[in-house]
């Protein structure tokens, strides 16, 4: 969610990333304060916390995800990770 190619996808209502730019804006100050945490782990933690706060189940967290280092490593539009 840091590269131009990803940010363009958030603007498309057809994208699975739609609206995540708003989450990035909320999480960026936390990432700035805790630079050792990867964006991947931070997004996962935020997702799990949101689900729990909405009354859903508590998800066990496992940390250690790695961030992509360059835009070429980002999934192409329409192909979320794991698909």
mmCIF file of the C-alpha atoms, coordinates in Angstrom:
data_MODEL
# 
_entry.id   MODEL 
# 
loop_
_atom_site.group_PDB 
_atom_site.id 
_atom_site.type_symbol 
_atom_site.label_atom_id 
_atom_site.label_alt_id 
_atom_site.label_comp_id 
_atom_site.label_asym_id 
_atom_site.label_entity_id 
_atom_site.label_seq_id 
_atom_site.pdbx_PDB_ins_code 
_atom_site.Cartn_x 
_atom_site.Cartn_y 
_atom_site.Cartn_z 
_atom_site.occupancy 
_atom_site.B_iso_or_equiv 
_atom_site.pdbx_formal_charge 
_atom_site.auth_seq_id 
_atom_site.auth_comp_id 
_atom_site.auth_asym_id 
_atom_site.auth_atom_id 
_atom_site.pdbx_PDB_model_num 
ATOM 1  C CA . UNK A 1 1  ? 0.000   0.000   0.000   1.00 0.00 ? 1  UNK A CA 1 
ATOM 2  C CA . UNK A 1 2  ? 2.949   2.334   -0.376  1.00 0.00 ? 2  UNK A CA 1 
ATOM 3  C CA . UNK A 1 3  ? 3.601   2.364   -4.078  1.00 0.00 ? 3  UNK A CA 1 
ATOM 4  C CA . UNK A 1 4  ? 1.829   4.344   -6.791  1.00 0.00 ? 4  UNK A CA 1 
ATOM 5  C CA . UNK A 1 5  ? 0.576   1.167   -8.489  1.00 0.00 ? 5  UNK A CA 1 
ATOM 6  C CA . UNK A 1 6  ? -1.150  0.100   -5.257  1.00 0.00 ? 6  UNK A CA 1 
ATOM 7  C CA . UNK A 1 7  ? -2.543  3.538   -4.497  1.00 0.00 ? 7  UNK A CA 1 
ATOM 8  C CA . UNK A 1 8  ? -4.113  3.725   -7.969  1.00 0.00 ? 8  UNK A CA 1 
ATOM 9  C CA . UNK A 1 9  ? -5.908  0.460   -7.235  1.00 0.00 ? 9  UNK A CA 1 
ATOM 10 C CA . UNK A 1 10 ? -7.462  1.939   -4.084  1.00 0.00 ? 10 UNK A CA 1 
ATOM 11 C CA . UNK A 1 11 ? -9.247  4.535   -6.198  1.00 0.00 ? 11 UNK A CA 1 
ATOM 12 C CA . UNK A 1 12 ? -11.084 1.887   -8.216  1.00 0.00 ? 12 UNK A CA 1 
ATOM 13 C CA . UNK A 1 13 ? -14.363 0.749   -6.690  1.00 0.00 ? 13 UNK A CA 1 
ATOM 14 C CA . UNK A 1 14 ? -13.834 -2.584  -8.496  1.00 0.00 ? 14 UNK A CA 1 
ATOM 15 C CA . UNK A 1 15 ? -10.545 -3.201  -6.721  1.00 0.00 ? 15 UNK A CA 1 
ATOM 16 C CA . UNK A 1 16 ? -10.126 -5.429  -3.687  1.00 0.00 ? 16 UNK A CA 1 
ATOM 17 C CA . UNK A 1 17 ? -7.931  -2.638  -2.337  1.00 0.00 ? 17 UNK A CA 1 
ATOM 18 C CA . UNK A 1 18 ? -10.732 -0.050  -2.574  1.00 0.00 ? 18 UNK A CA 1 
ATOM 19 C CA . UNK A 1 19 ? -10.625 2.309   0.404   1.00 0.00 ? 19 UNK A CA 1 
ATOM 20 C CA . UNK A 1 20 ? -7.408  0.996   1.908   1.00 0.00 ? 20 UNK A CA 1 
ATOM 21 C CA . UNK A 1 21 ? -5.727  4.345   1.288   1.00 0.00 ? 21 UNK A CA 1 
ATOM 22 C CA . UNK A 1 22 ? -7.825  5.606   4.222   1.00 0.00 ? 22 UNK A CA 1 
ATOM 23 C CA . UNK A 1 23 ? -6.441  2.855   6.438   1.00 0.00 ? 23 UNK A CA 1 
ATOM 24 C CA . UNK A 1 24 ? -2.915  3.738   5.342   1.00 0.00 ? 24 UNK A CA 1 
ATOM 25 C CA . UNK A 1 25 ? -3.480  7.363   6.398   1.00 0.00 ? 25 UNK A CA 1 
ATOM 26 C CA . UNK A 1 26 ? -4.609  6.212   9.849   1.00 0.00 ? 26 UNK A CA 1 
ATOM 27 C CA . UNK A 1 27 ? -1.790  3.706   10.294  1.00 0.00 ? 27 UNK A CA 1 
ATOM 28 C CA . UNK A 1 28 ? 1.093   5.803   8.955   1.00 0.00 ? 28 UNK A CA 1 
ATOM 29 C CA . UNK A 1 29 ? 1.712   7.678   12.246  1.00 0.00 ? 29 UNK A CA 1 
ATOM 30 C CA . UNK A 1 30 ? 1.975   4.323   14.046  1.00 0.00 ? 30 UNK A CA 1 
ATOM 31 C CA . UNK A 1 31 ? 4.380   3.017   11.398  1.00 0.00 ? 31 UNK A CA 1 
ATOM 32 C CA . UNK A 1 32 ? 6.448   6.195   11.734  1.00 0.00 ? 32 UNK A CA 1 
ATOM 33 C CA . UNK A 1 33 ? 6.663   5.736   15.507  1.00 0.00 ? 33 UNK A CA 1 
ATOM 34 C CA . UNK A 1 34 ? 7.422   1.992   15.331  1.00 0.00 ? 34 UNK A CA 1 
ATOM 35 C CA . UNK A 1 35 ? 9.570   1.707   12.214  1.00 0.00 ? 35 UNK A CA 1 
ATOM 36 C CA . UNK A 1 36 ? 10.617  -1.861  13.019  1.00 0.00 ? 36 UNK A CA 1 
ATOM 37 C CA . UNK A 1 37 ? 7.086   -3.125  12.404  1.00 0.00 ? 37 UNK A CA 1 
ATOM 38 C CA . UNK A 1 38 ? 6.403   -4.030  8.783   1.00 0.00 ? 38 UNK A CA 1 
ATOM 39 C CA . UNK A 1 39 ? 3.445   -2.595  6.921   1.00 0.00 ? 39 UNK A CA 1 
ATOM 40 C CA . UNK A 1 40 ? 2.282   -6.169  6.334   1.00 0.00 ? 40 UNK A CA 1 
ATOM 41 C CA . UNK A 1 41 ? 2.164   -6.925  10.070  1.00 0.00 ? 41 UNK A CA 1 
ATOM 42 C CA . UNK A 1 42 ? 0.617   -3.544  10.855  1.00 0.00 ? 42 UNK A CA 1 
ATOM 43 C CA . UNK A 1 43 ? -2.206  -4.054  8.338   1.00 0.00 ? 43 UNK A CA 1 
ATOM 44 C CA . UNK A 1 44 ? -2.821  -7.570  9.668   1.00 0.00 ? 44 UNK A CA 1 
ATOM 45 C CA . UNK A 1 45 ? -2.913  -6.334  13.269  1.00 0.00 ? 45 UNK A CA 1 
ATOM 46 C CA . UNK A 1 46 ? -5.300  -3.514  12.333  1.00 0.00 ? 46 UNK A CA 1 
ATOM 47 C CA . UNK A 1 47 ? -7.558  -5.953  10.476  1.00 0.00 ? 47 UNK A CA 1 
ATOM 48 C CA . UNK A 1 48 ? -7.666  -8.432  13.334  1.00 0.00 ? 48 UNK A CA 1 
ATOM 49 C CA . UNK A 1 49 ? -8.294  -5.659  15.865  1.00 0.00 ? 49 UNK A CA 1 
ATOM 50 C CA . UNK A 1 50 ? -11.126 -4.198  13.782  1.00 0.00 ? 50 UNK A CA 1 
ATOM 51 C CA . UNK A 1 51 ? -12.804 -7.595  13.498  1.00 0.00 ? 51 UNK A CA 1 
ATOM 52 C CA . UNK A 1 52 ? -12.526 -8.170  17.241  1.00 0.00 ? 52 UNK A CA 1 
ATOM 53 C CA . UNK A 1 53 ? -13.801 -4.666  18.087  1.00 0.00 ? 53 UNK A CA 1 
ATOM 54 C CA . UNK A 1 54 ? -16.791 -5.245  15.784  1.00 0.00 ? 54 UNK A CA 1 
ATOM 55 C CA . UNK A 1 55 ? -17.773 -8.267  17.850  1.00 0.00 ? 55 UNK A CA 1 
ATOM 56 C CA . UNK A 1 56 ? -16.023 -10.913 15.791  1.00 0.00 ? 56 UNK A CA 1 
ATOM 57 C CA . UNK A 1 57 ? -13.633 -13.566 17.008  1.00 0.00 ? 57 UNK A CA 1 
ATOM 58 C CA . UNK A 1 58 ? -10.167 -12.874 18.360  1.00 0.00 ? 58 UNK A CA 1 
ATOM 59 C CA . UNK A 1 59 ? -7.526  -13.862 15.810  1.00 0.00 ? 59 UNK A CA 1 
ATOM 60 C CA . UNK A 1 60 ? -4.183  -15.196 16.998  1.00 0.00 ? 60 UNK A CA 1 
ATOM 61 C CA . UNK A 1 61 ? -1.400  -13.045 15.600  1.00 0.00 ? 61 UNK A CA 1 
ATOM 62 C CA . UNK A 1 62 ? 1.863   -14.311 14.183  1.00 0.00 ? 62 UNK A CA 1 
ATOM 63 C CA . UNK A 1 63 ? 4.349   -11.612 13.294  1.00 0.00 ? 63 UNK A CA 1 
ATOM 64 C CA . UNK A 1 64 ? 7.191   -11.694 10.833  1.00 0.00 ? 64 UNK A CA 1 
ATOM 65 C CA . UNK A 1 65 ? 5.568   -10.793 7.516   1.00 0.00 ? 65 UNK A CA 1 
ATOM 66 C CA . UNK A 1 66 ? 7.875   -9.025  5.115   1.00 0.00 ? 66 UNK A CA 1 
ATOM 67 C CA . UNK A 1 67 ? 7.067   -6.008  2.995   1.00 0.00 ? 67 UNK A CA 1 
ATOM 68 C CA . UNK A 1 68 ? 7.728   -5.863  -0.707  1.00 0.00 ? 68 UNK A CA 1 
ATOM 69 C CA . UNK A 1 69 ? 10.655  -3.614  -1.499  1.00 0.00 ? 69 UNK A CA 1 
ATOM 70 C CA . UNK A 1 70 ? 9.713   -2.291  -4.926  1.00 0.00 ? 70 UNK A CA 1 
ATOM 71 C CA . UNK A 1 71 ? 6.573   -1.718  -7.010  1.00 0.00 ? 71 UNK A CA 1 
ATOM 72 C CA . UNK A 1 72 ? 7.362   -4.604  -9.355  1.00 0.00 ? 72 UNK A CA 1 
ATOM 73 C CA . UNK A 1 73 ? 6.739   -7.013  -6.464  1.00 0.00 ? 73 UNK A CA 1 
ATOM 74 C CA . UNK A 1 74 ? 3.152   -5.771  -5.941  1.00 0.00 ? 74 UNK A CA 1 
ATOM 75 C CA . UNK A 1 75 ? 0.315   -7.980  -7.137  1.00 0.00 ? 75 UNK A CA 1 
ATOM 76 C CA . UNK A 1 76 ? -1.274  -6.798  -10.356 1.00 0.00 ? 76 UNK A CA 1 
ATOM 77 C CA . UNK A 1 77 ? -4.731  -5.260  -10.204 1.00 0.00 ? 77 UNK A CA 1 
ATOM 78 C CA . UNK A 1 78 ? -7.448  -7.840  -9.716  1.00 0.00 ? 78 UNK A CA 1 
ATOM 79 C CA . UNK A 1 79 ? -5.068  -10.309 -8.086  1.00 0.00 ? 79 UNK A CA 1 
ATOM 80 C CA . UNK A 1 80 ? -4.919  -10.001 -4.331  1.00 0.00 ? 80 UNK A CA 1 
ATOM 81 C CA . UNK A 1 81 ? -2.142  -11.879 -2.508  1.00 0.00 ? 81 UNK A CA 1 
ATOM 82 C CA . UNK A 1 82 ? -2.968  -15.531 -2.090  1.00 0.00 ? 82 UNK A CA 1 
ATOM 83 C CA . UNK A 1 83 ? -5.311  -15.655 -5.109  1.00 0.00 ? 83 UNK A CA 1 
# 
